[in-house]
Amino acid sequence: MVSKKPSPDERLHSIHRKEVIRIAWPVLLELILASLFSMVDMMMLGNVASKLIANQSVAAVGIVNQPLFIGISLVQSVNVGCTALVARHIGSGEEDKIEDTLKHVLLISFLGLALPYFFIVQIFRDPLMTFLGAEPAVLAIGGDYFRILISGFLFQSLNFSLTAALRGAGETKVPMMVNIIANLLNVFGNAILIFGLLGFPAMGITGAGISTALSNVLAFIMMYSYVLSGRSKVKLTLKRFTLQRNIFSNLAKIGIPASMEQFVLRVGIMLFTKIVAGLGTAVFAAHQIAISILGLSFNPGMAFGISASALVGRALGEEDPELAASYGSDARKLGSVVASVIGLLLFIFAPQLVSLYNKDPVVIRNASIALRIIASIQPIQSSQLILAGALRGAGDTISTFIATLVSLLVIRVSLAYLFVDVLGYGITGAWASVVVDQFVRWYIVKARFDRGEWKNLRFRG
């Protein structure tokens, strides 16, 4: 029997899928390993000698992460524009414009956002942690960790901008290697400083902060050295450059809605965190452990979303909107399959995974509930993350802002308050509100992608 030869369209889709995978797999590997390293870090804190201190340390990490993630979100809103514009420059053959774009991004993200934010949160550390639900013991144990981690954020912000430019150029292997090395060293540093190995004092959560901050410094040094070397399409020299209104305008067109989206996202999650923190330290520790493990479930959506963003931007730079749509659809299908497999594993092995972090039966029971709830909607979660990435690659950040505003800040927070504070459904109610949020966000983003208005967005030359 003669096998049927693939049609030209089938061959073309095969080529597209290979290109999606080429960009996505290094990002996916990087994110999965970063999640695993983060999980190991949380396991270390959750297994210190005192169960009380373990729960307080895990809760402190969850609270400190909220203002840290706001800072990261502000910087990443500019980097969304960086990835989209670099991808368009690659597609249009204007690689000479990449360096000036990157320099404008570094100027805005570091001097305009990261540095002012660093000083603000350092000044208001205690009131901020208290607002987020930190009990006095959690505040005492996490205060130094807060200051150290936010200091490392300055270098992290620079690293994010360099990574965004490289991903826009389709170069994902170098950021992968840099971040794997930095995270691996962070794990060893955490073990040494948390438990006091190799002659160092046992510093607990403070030691974890020091190790994390130093790993951020190391990652920046490696990434900066690479772009200075001239081996990449992304160039960064020390020569002077002229501020250009067109670049500021393009970054603002993409970045302002993206920053609004990230602000809404972080405020919504902060309010959600505050509601869950009201359930007590043990339940909140379970919530944070669930989030740590669920980082694995977000990775396929994020990785294939980054791939979609780079390829959609490049195709639009080539003035081929149908190719851009094809890239977005192929990325969604591939990413959803990978996410579904991970979701199934999380559902089956939820209690065993949680027990690696903490042996407290209350923590294991509550974290397992959260894991199984969110594991059941992995195809939907992954699909919305990838299609949102495709829209951002086109520069359509207004629609993703609206989706986040409606689904997270309005629906998730309102339902979490209703389910947890009014109806008393505990952590089950909190995570049920997350499910509704994901469905609504998926519907809005998919409808926008399918309509195709994003194909006609234009930027200044």
N, C-alpha and C positions, 0 to 999 in steps of 0.2 A: 504493500500500500504506500503510495507516494504522499509524503507529508505536504500539507498546504504551506506555500511560501507566505511570509507575512506581507501584508499590503504596505504601500508607501506610508500611509498614515500610521500603521502599527510600528513600522521601523522608526518613524519620526518620534512617536511617543516613547519608544524604547530609549532613544537618544536623550530625550528630555528627562526621563526618569533617572538615567545614569548621571546626568548633570546635576539634578536635584540631590541625588545620593552623594555625589563627589563633594559637594559643599556641606551637606548636612552631617555626614558621618563623623568628621573630626569634631564638630560642635557637639554632636550627641555623645561621643565618647568623653569629651572634656566635661560636659555637664553631668553625665552619669558618675564619673569618677569624682568630680567636685561634690556631688550629693553624697556619695559613699564616704568621702573624707569628712564631710560635715556631720554625717551620721555617726562616724567613729568618734569625732570630737564630742558630740552630745552624749554618746555612750560613756565616754571617760568621765564627764561631769556627773552623769547619772549613776555612776558606780563608785563614787568616793565613799570613804568609810561610813560616814554618817548619812542615814537615809534622809534626815531632815535637811541637812546641808545640800545633799544631792538634789532634792526637790526644789529648794530655794535657788540653787545655781541654775537649774534648767529653766525655772520661771524667770530668773533675772535675764538669761539669754533671750528669751522670748520677748521680754519688755524692751530691752536695749535694742533689739533688732528692729523695732518699729521706727524710731527716729532715724536709725542708720539707713533703713530702706527708703525713707523719705528722701534723704540726701542722695542716695544712689538713683532714685527715680528722677530727681531734678536733673542730674547729670545725664542720665540715659535719655531724657526727652530731647536733648540736643544731639545726642549720638544717633537717635533715630534718623534725624536729618542728615547726619554725616554718612551713614550707611546708604541711604537713598540717593544722595547726591554723588557719592563716589561711584556707586553702581551705574548711574546715568552717564557719568563721565567716561567710564569704561565702555559702555555700550555705544556712545557717540564718538569714540575715538579721541576724546579730549583728556588724555591722561595727564597732560601738563597742568591741568586745573586742580588736580587732587591735592597737591601740597598746600596751596593757598586755602583750600577748603578745610583741610585738617588743622591748619594753624588758627583759622577763625574759630573752629570748634573748640580747640584747646583753650583759647583766650576766653571764650564765653563760659565753658563748662567749669574751668578751674578758677579763674579770677572772678568771674561774674557770679558763680553759683556755689561751688564747693567750699571755697575759702570763707565767704561770709556765713554760710550755713554752719561751718565748723565752729566759728566763734559764738554764734547764737546758741547752739545746743550745749556748748561747754558752759556757758553762763547760766542757762536755765535747766541744767541737768536734773537736780532733785525735784523741782516742781513738775517737770515733764514725766519723770518716772512715777511720781506719785499719782499724777493724772491718769496714767496708763494702768493703774491698779496695783502698783508695787506696795506690798506690805512693808512695814519698817525693817524687818529682817532681810527682805529681798533687796530693799534700797541700800542697806548697809553692805551687803555682800557683793552687790553689783555696781557700786558707784565707781570704783577704780577701773573696773572692766569697761564701763561706759566711756570714760575719758580716753583710755588707751585705744579702744576700737575706733572711736571717731577720729583719732589722730591718724590711724592707718588708712582711714577713708580718703584722706587727701591724695595719697599715692594711688589708691584704688581708682579714684576718679580719672586720673591721668591714664591709667592702664585701660579703662573702659573706652576712652576716646580713641586710643590707638587700635584697640581691638575692633571697634566699630568700623574704622576706615579699612582695616584689613579684610573684614568680612564683606564689606561692600565691594571690594575688589575680587571677592571669591577666594581669598587666601585664608583658609581656616585652620590649616595644619600648624602654623607657627603659634597662634594664640593657644591652640590645644596643648602643644608641648610645654609652653611657658607656664600655663596655669596648672598642668599636671605636676610639673616639677615643684612649683611654689606650694601647691596644696599638699603634696607628699611631704615636703619639709615641714609644713605647718603641723601635720599629724604627729611627726616625730617630736617637734618642738612642744606641742601640747602635752604629749605623754611625759616628757622630761620635766616641764614646768608645773603641770597640774599635780603630779604625784611625787615630785622631788627625786628624780633619777639622776645618776651620774654625778652625784655630789651637789646638785642644785637643791635649794629649799623647796618644799611642797607649797605651791602658791595658789592652788585651786583655780577658781574662775579667773583671777587676775593673771595667772600664768597663761591661761588660754588666750586672753586678750593680747598679751605681749607677743606670743607666737604668731597670732593672726596678723597683727600689725606689721611684724617683720616680714612675713610672707608677702604682704602687699607691696612692701618696699622692694623686695627681691623681684617680684613679677614685673614691676614698673621698670626696673633697671634692665632686665632681659629684653622686654618689649621695646624699650627706647633704643637700646643698642642695635636691635634688628633693623628698625626703620632708618636709623642713622647710617647703617652699613651700605645702603643703596641696592640691596638684593631684591627689593620688593617693588611692585608698581606704586606702592605708597611710599613717597619720599618725604623726608623731614630733615631739612638742613638748618643750620644756625643763621643763615643769611636773613637780612631784614625783609619785611614784606609790607605791602600797602593794604590798608583796610579798604575793602570793596563793598559798596552798598548792595550790589547784586547778591553777593554771598550771604550777607546779613539778612537780606530780604528773603532769600530761599530758605535759609535756616529758620527764620521766624515763621514762614508760612507752614513749615512742617513741625517745627519745634514748639510753637506756642500751644497749638491744640494738644500735642503730645505731652507737654508739661502739665497742661490742665488735666489731661487724662491720668497722668501719673500722680498728680496731687490728689485728685478724687480717689484714685485707687488706694493710696497710702492712708488718706483720712478715713476712708471706708473701712480698711483693714484695722486701723487703730481703734475705731469705734467698735468694730466687731471683736477685737482683742480685749477691749475694756469690758464688754459684756461677758465674754468667756472667763476673764480673770475674776469676775464676781462669783464664780462657782467654787472658789477656793484654790489654794496652792497645789494640792494633789491633782485635781481635775485639770487645772491650767497646765501643769507639767505634762499631763497626758496629751493635752491639746498640742503643746509644742513638740512633743515626740512624734505625734501623728503628722504634723507639718514637716518635720525633718524627714520622715520616711516618704511622705508624699512628694518631696522634691524629685524623687525618681519618676513619678507619674507625669510631672510637668515637662520633663526633659525632652521627650520626642516632639511635643508640640512646639517647644521653644527652638529646638534644633532645626526642625523642618520649617518653622516659621522664619528663622534667620535665612535659611536657604531660599525660601520663597521671596523674601524681601530683596535679597541680592539679585536674584534672577529676574524678578518682575521689574526691578529698577533698570537692570541692564537691557532687557528686552524693550522697555519703553524708550530708553536712550537710543536703541536701534530703530525706533519708530515702528515696532511690530507688536501692537496691542494684543493680537490673538495669541502670539507666542507667550506673552506675559500671562494671559489667562490660563493657557495650558500648563505653564510652570506652576501656577497657584493651585490648580486642580490636582496635578500629579503629586505635589508636595503634601496636600491634604490627605490623599488616599494612602500614601506610603506612611506618613506619620501616624495616622489613625490606627493602622494595623499594628505598628510597634507599640503604641500606647495601650492598645487593648490587651496585648500579651502581658505587659507589665502590670496592668490593672488586675488581670486574673491572678497573677502570682501574689500581688499584695492582698487580694481578697482571701486567698487560701491560707497564706502564711502570716496573717496579721498578728495573732497573739505571740507567735514565735519571734517575729521581728521586734515587737515592742519589748519583749522580755530581755532582749539584748541591751536595752537602755536602762531598764528599771525593773526591779523584782516586786515592787509594791502591787498587790492584786488590784487595788483601786485604779492605779495608773494603767495597768495592762488592760483591764476591762474597758475603760473609757477610751483609751487610744485605739483599741481594736474596733470599737464601734465607729469611730470617726474614719478610720482607714477603709473599712468595708463600705461605708456609705459613698465615699468619693471614688473608690475603685470601680464602682458599678457604672459610672458615667464617663469612663475614659475616652471612648470615641468622640463624644460630644465636646469634652474639654479640649482634647487635642485638636479637633477640627476648628474650633473657634480661635485657638492660639495661632494656628497656621494661617488661616484666612486673614486674621488680623495682621500677621506679619506681612502677607502679600499686599494688603492695603497700605501698610506703612511704607513698603518698598516703592509703591506708586506715589507716595507723598500724601495719601488720603488719611490723615490723622484725625480729622474732625469726626468721621463716622465711628472710629474706635473710641474716641472720647465720649461720644453720646452713648455708645453701648455700655461703657464702663459706668458712666454717671447713672444711667437708669438701672442697670442690673445689680451693681454692687452697692453704691451709696444709698440708693433709694430702696431697692427690693431686699438685698441681703441684710442690711442693717435693720430695716424695719421688721423683717420676719424673725431675725435673731432675737430682737428685743421681745417680740410677741411670744416666740416659742420658749425662750429661756426665762425672761423676767416675769412674764405674765402667766403663761401656761405651765411653767416649771418642767419643761421637757429635758433640761440639762444639756449635756454635750450632744445628744442625739438631735435635739431641736436646733442647736447651733449649726451643725453640719448639714441638716436638712435645708437650712436657708442657703447654704453654699450650692447645693444641688440646683435649687430654683434659679439662683444667680447665674450659674453656668448655662442652663438651658436658655434663659432670656438673652444672654450675651451672644450665644451661638446663633440664635435666630436672627438677631439684628445684624451681626457681622456677615452671615451667609447671605442674607437678603441683599445687603449692600454689594457684596462681591458679585453675586449673580446678575444684578442690574447693570453693572459695568461702567457706571459714570466715571470711575477712577481712571479709566483708560485715557481720558481726555485732559488730565491735569498737565499744566505746563509750568515751566520755571524760567526765570530770567537767565540769559546766557552769560 
